[in-house]
Amino acid sequence: MNDISPRRSGGRAARRASRAAPLDKSLRPVRPGMEGGFYKPLSDQDVERIHEAALRALEEIGLCDAPESGVAYLTSVGCIAGDDGRIRFPRHVVEKALETACREITLYSRDGENDLKLSGNRVHFGTAGAAVNMVDVEGRNYRDSTVQDLHDAAKIVDTLENIHFLQRPMVCRDIPDNREMDLNTIYASCSGTTKHIGTSFTEPDFVDDALKMLHMIAGGEEAWRAKPFMSNSNCFVVPPMKFATEACQVMEKCIEGGMPVLLLSAGMAGATAPSTVAGAIVQAVAECLAGLVYVNAIKPGYPAIFGTWPFGLDLRTGAMTGGSGEQALLTAGCAQMHNFYGLPGGAAAGMTDAKLPDMQAGWEQMCSNVLAGIAGLNMVYESVGMHASLLGFCHESLILGDDMIGHAQRVLRGIEVDDATLGLDQMAEVCLGGPGHYLGTDETLSRMEKDYVYPSLGDRTSPKEWAEIGKPDLNKKAIERKEEILAKPSKAAFSPELDAELRSAFKIHLPPQ
């Protein structure tokens, strides 16, 4: 008996090690771009009514505060500039923009290994946000976020299989100059990951220098324009129904520079958007349709992501409710509207109001991420790492989120039903003269890597095993994994020659890695 136990333990350990090793892409049970769209919180009639309400809002209410350049673009395609300073959008103008809008977008990665194909109901999960704090899990505190934190987040994202893109998740608060902050955001992100990156710009005048940096990283302007690996997250509206003047000017310059844009409308239900879920979706759709007209007036068919991002509000306190069931419905409803228009779309999910990675964070993050995925949202922004209603970002939560998104994607993949998966042949083999169980059968072994997602950090040991290995704590395991990742150089690191050129051309705050 004593001889058997070690062999069984060693076999179990070997199997666990095998399962922990990275799978070949062809064997992975989940992958970027799997299709959703089978969850529809809105009926077909609901969708039509939201569409009609958005068209009426644009035609009767319109938007104000467009820059002079924007007024010129919009009126050139038939929008009406009113004496009250509002631009109104006749139905036929919106319909024309929908006809000419880009229906398929490729968001390129720098190495070509993680390009994202945005079309139909294909789903991708990633980070986003503008958190001003970092969560200190060990100290249970919050502190200002820095450019090093951003670079570290990018390095971590680069190693995580289920996190498909990096949109800047936090602000570099240690860089007070906004121009330097925007440029260092690009440097820190690109030197940390080769996955597609999203960022924003504080002022229009900063875009030219940003493009210069991106051209250097890409190997020239032609190479950049052929495969732009960064997109502009553009809050082109200030809800309700107002253009953000400077952001619109940023958008114009990004389009001129060949950078894809995310048209981001982020109203707060009950504050800057109607308090009902349906009403908040109507306003977000109307504002993004206005953005779509704007973009296509500048350059028809230009790649723009339909970014309806309405957020929930606790009407008792005025606090944001990013982790609520209402938020999950807002996001899923927006995904359905993107699919109705046939446009590449994105929205926010996976946020939590919890201050630390804990049980509240888990249920809030999983609820909206699953609904966003099965609703067919192309780009699920803020899906991991974001705490305290977008005020704090957490590296450990980002790492734990990789396991969570793996399970969310497995739900998205659904259930395949065919002759092999129905298992009748297996039943006959096992039950009619066989071993009476399915453990170790050829079919079970052949499917275990293709059909099942295994957590990297999640604990599935028995209570006895858990005690024997020291009762490991999930957050401590995430801290250890973070330290392991950050101790190694990033595969995205610039060559010494390029790094020297960038540091010569720009004031880089991040120390050499």
Secondary structure, DSSP 8 states (H G I E B T S, - for coil): -TTHHHHHHHHHHHHHHHHHS---GGG-S--TT-B-----SS-HHHHHHHHHHHHHIIIII-EE---HHHHHHHHHTT-EE-TTSEEE--HHHHHHHHHHS---EEE--SSSSS-EEE-TTB-EEB----BSEEEETTTTEEEE--HHHHHHHHHHHHH-TT--BEE--B--TT--SHHHHHHHHHHHHHTT--S-EEE--SSGGGHHHHHHHHHHHHTSHHHHHHS--EEEEE--B-SSSBB-HHHHHHHHHHHHTT--EEEEE--BBTTTB-SSHHHHHHHHHHHHHHHHHHHHHHSTT--EEEEE--B-B-TTT--B-TTSHHHHHHHHHHHHHHHHHT--BEEE------SSSSHHHHHHHHHHHHHHHHTT-SEEET-SSEETTTTEE-HHHHHHHHHHHHHHHHHHH----SHHHH-HHHHHHHHSSS-SS-TT-HHHHHHHHHH----SS-----HHHHHHTT---HHHHHHHHHHHHHTS--TT---HHHHHHHHHHS---S---
